[in-house]
Amino acid sequence: MLKSELIQRLAEANPHLYHRDVERVVTTIFEEIAQALCRGDRVELRGFGAFSVKRRPSRIGRNPRTGAAVAVTEKATPYFKTGKELRERLNDGAAAGEPASGD
């Protein structure tokens, strides 16, 4: 699902809200999650999952074309772990013959 599709579905489900207000709310939520991760905080949405940052230490890598050693700097990558309720919902849906992809 694209961000625009999410906004559209939320706007349709809440006809009393303006489309621009729904868009502002979704954008604000995503921005707050991103800012929290930049600060190194963990963001937990109960029943859905948790966002966190994993650090990858610096290392010596290899250029695949030349085989030369290359210094790779430390990196921070976002990580998402699904919540128990979401995992159960996905697995129960798949067992009942429903498509797990939501299509």
C-alpha positions as CSV (number, residue, x, y, z in Angstrom):
1,M,0.0,0.0,0.0
2,L,1.2,3.4,-0.9
3,K,1.0,6.4,1.5
4,S,-1.5,8.1,-0.9
5,E,-3.6,4.9,-0.8
6,L,-3.5,4.9,3.0
7,I,-4.6,8.5,3.1
8,Q,-7.4,7.8,0.6
9,R,-8.8,4.9,2.6
10,L,-8.7,6.8,5.8
11,A,-10.4,9.7,4.2
12,E,-13.2,7.4,2.9
13,A,-13.6,5.8,6.3
14,N,-13.9,9.2,8.0
15,P,-16.1,11.3,5.7
16,H,-16.4,14.0,8.4
17,L,-12.7,14.8,8.0
18,Y,-11.2,16.8,5.1
19,H,-8.8,15.0,2.9
20,R,-6.0,17.5,3.6
21,D,-6.5,17.0,7.4
22,V,-6.2,13.2,7.0
23,E,-3.0,13.7,4.9
24,R,-1.6,16.1,7.5
25,V,-2.2,13.5,10.3
26,V,-0.6,10.6,8.4
27,T,2.4,12.8,7.5
28,T,2.8,14.0,11.1
29,I,2.7,10.4,12.4
30,F,5.4,9.3,10.0
31,E,7.5,12.4,10.7
32,E,7.3,11.8,14.5
33,I,8.3,8.1,14.0
34,A,11.3,9.2,11.8
35,Q,12.4,11.9,14.3
36,A,12.2,9.5,17.2
37,L,14.4,7.0,15.3
38,C,16.9,9.8,14.5
39,R,17.1,10.5,18.2
40,G,17.8,6.8,18.9
41,D,14.4,6.2,20.5
42,R,12.3,3.1,20.1
43,V,8.7,3.5,18.8
44,E,6.2,0.9,19.9
45,L,2.7,0.7,18.5
46,R,0.9,-1.9,20.7
47,G,-0.7,-4.7,18.6
48,F,1.2,-3.6,15.5
49,G,4.9,-3.6,16.1
50,A,8.0,-1.7,17.2
51,F,10.4,0.4,15.2
52,S,14.0,0.7,16.4
53,V,17.5,1.5,15.1
54,K,20.2,-1.1,14.6
55,R,23.8,-0.1,14.4
56,R,26.1,-1.8,11.9
57,P,29.7,-1.3,12.9
58,S,32.4,-0.1,10.5
59,R,34.3,-2.9,8.7
60,I,36.5,-3.6,5.8
61,G,34.6,-4.7,2.7
62,R,35.7,-5.7,-0.8
63,N,35.0,-4.0,-4.1
64,P,33.3,-6.9,-6.1
65,R,34.8,-5.7,-9.4
66,T,38.4,-5.2,-8.4
67,G,38.7,-7.2,-5.1
68,A,40.3,-4.1,-3.5
69,A,39.7,-3.6,0.2
70,V,37.3,-0.7,1.0
71,A,36.5,0.9,4.4
72,V,32.8,0.8,5.1
73,T,31.7,3.3,7.7
74,E,29.3,2.6,10.6
75,K,25.7,2.7,9.6
76,A,22.3,3.0,11.4
77,T,19.4,1.1,9.8
78,P,15.8,1.2,10.8
79,Y,14.4,-2.1,12.0
80,F,10.7,-3.2,12.4
81,K,9.6,-6.1,14.5
82,T,5.9,-7.1,14.2
83,G,3.7,-7.2,17.3
84,K,2.2,-10.5,18.5
85,E,-1.4,-9.4,17.6
86,L,-0.4,-8.6,14.0
87,R,1.5,-11.9,13.6
88,E,-1.4,-13.8,14.9
89,R,-3.8,-11.9,12.7
90,L,-1.7,-12.6,9.6
91,N,-1.3,-16.3,10.5
92,D,-4.9,-16.9,11.4
93,G,-6.0,-15.2,8.1
94,A,-3.6,-17.4,6.1
95,A,-4.9,-20.5,7.8
96,A,-8.5,-19.6,7.0
97,G,-7.7,-19.4,3.3
98,E,-7.6,-15.6,3.1
99,P,-4.8,-14.0,1.2
100,A,-2.1,-12.8,3.5
101,S,-1.0,-10.0,1.2
102,G,-4.3,-8.1,1.7
103,D,-5.1,-8.1,-2.0
